[in-house]
Amino acid sequence: MHTTKAVGKGTGLAIAHQIVVEKHGGAIAVNSTLGEATEFLITLTVKGG
């Protein structure tokens, strides 16, 4: 993930990355078209119980 902010000064996306990727082993992908739309895809694995 890329950011121009200092360490510890995360944005919402940085916090989402910590939760989804680092804590839950998921993934976040971004599809964006300049001036039109941005789509965030969040993938989590569901473990059977």
MODELLER restraints for C-alpha pairs under 7 A, 6 or more apart:
rsr = mdl.restraints
at = mdl.atoms
rsr.add(forms.Gaussian(group=physical.xy_distance, feature=features.Distance(at['CA:20:A'], at['CA:26:A']), mean=5.21, stdev=0.5))
rsr.add(forms.Gaussian(group=physical.xy_distance, feature=features.Distance(at['CA:20:A'], at['CA:27:A']), mean=6.45, stdev=0.5))
rsr.add(forms.Gaussian(group=physical.xy_distance, feature=features.Distance(at['CA:21:A'], at['CA:27:A']), mean=5.41, stdev=0.5))
rsr.add(forms.Gaussian(group=physical.xy_distance, feature=features.Distance(at['CA:26:A'], at['CA:43:A']), mean=5.40, stdev=0.5))
rsr.add(forms.Gaussian(group=physical.xy_distance, feature=features.Distance(at['CA:26:A'], at['CA:44:A']), mean=4.61, stdev=0.5))
rsr.add(forms.Gaussian(group=physical.xy_distance, feature=features.Distance(at['CA:26:A'], at['CA:45:A']), mean=6.63, stdev=0.5))
rsr.add(forms.Gaussian(group=physical.xy_distance, feature=features.Distance(at['CA:27:A'], at['CA:42:A']), mean=5.84, stdev=0.5))
rsr.add(forms.Gaussian(group=physical.xy_distance, feature=features.Distance(at['CA:27:A'], at['CA:43:A']), mean=5.13, stdev=0.5))
rsr.add(forms.Gaussian(group=physical.xy_distance, feature=features.Distance(at['CA:27:A'], at['CA:44:A']), mean=6.85, stdev=0.5))
rsr.add(forms.Gaussian(group=physical.xy_distance, feature=features.Distance(at['CA:28:A'], at['CA:40:A']), mean=6.85, stdev=0.5))
rsr.add(forms.Gaussian(group=physical.xy_distance, feature=features.Distance(at['CA:28:A'], at['CA:41:A']), mean=5.60, stdev=0.5))
rsr.add(forms.Gaussian(group=physical.xy_distance, feature=features.Distance(at['CA:28:A'], at['CA:42:A']), mean=4.67, stdev=0.5))
rsr.add(forms.Gaussian(group=physical.xy_distance, feature=features.Distance(at['CA:28:A'], at['CA:43:A']), mean=6.44, stdev=0.5))
rsr.add(forms.Gaussian(group=physical.xy_distance, feature=features.Distance(at['CA:29:A'], at['CA:40:A']), mean=5.82, stdev=0.5))
rsr.add(forms.Gaussian(group=physical.xy_distance, feature=features.Distance(at['CA:29:A'], at['CA:41:A']), mean=5.04, stdev=0.5))
rsr.add(forms.Gaussian(group=physical.xy_distance, feature=features.Distance(at['CA:29:A'], at['CA:42:A']), mean=6.63, stdev=0.5))
rsr.add(forms.Gaussian(group=physical.xy_distance, feature=features.Distance(at['CA:30:A'], at['CA:39:A']), mean=5.69, stdev=0.5))
rsr.add(forms.Gaussian(group=physical.xy_distance, feature=features.Distance(at['CA:30:A'], at['CA:40:A']), mean=4.68, stdev=0.5))
rsr.add(forms.Gaussian(group=physical.xy_distance, feature=features.Distance(at['CA:30:A'], at['CA:41:A']), mean=6.21, stdev=0.5))
rsr.add(forms.Gaussian(group=physical.xy_distance, feature=features.Distance(at['CA:31:A'], at['CA:38:A']), mean=5.74, stdev=0.5))
rsr.add(forms.Gaussian(group=physical.xy_distance, feature=features.Distance(at['CA:31:A'], at['CA:39:A']), mean=5.08, stdev=0.5))
rsr.add(forms.Gaussian(group=physical.xy_distance, feature=features.Distance(at['CA:31:A'], at['CA:40:A']), mean=6.55, stdev=0.5))
rsr.add(forms.Gaussian(group=physical.xy_distance, feature=features.Distance(at['CA:32:A'], at['CA:38:A']), mean=4.21, stdev=0.5))
rsr.add(forms.Gaussian(group=physical.xy_distance, feature=features.Distance(at['CA:32:A'], at['CA:39:A']), mean=6.18, stdev=0.5))
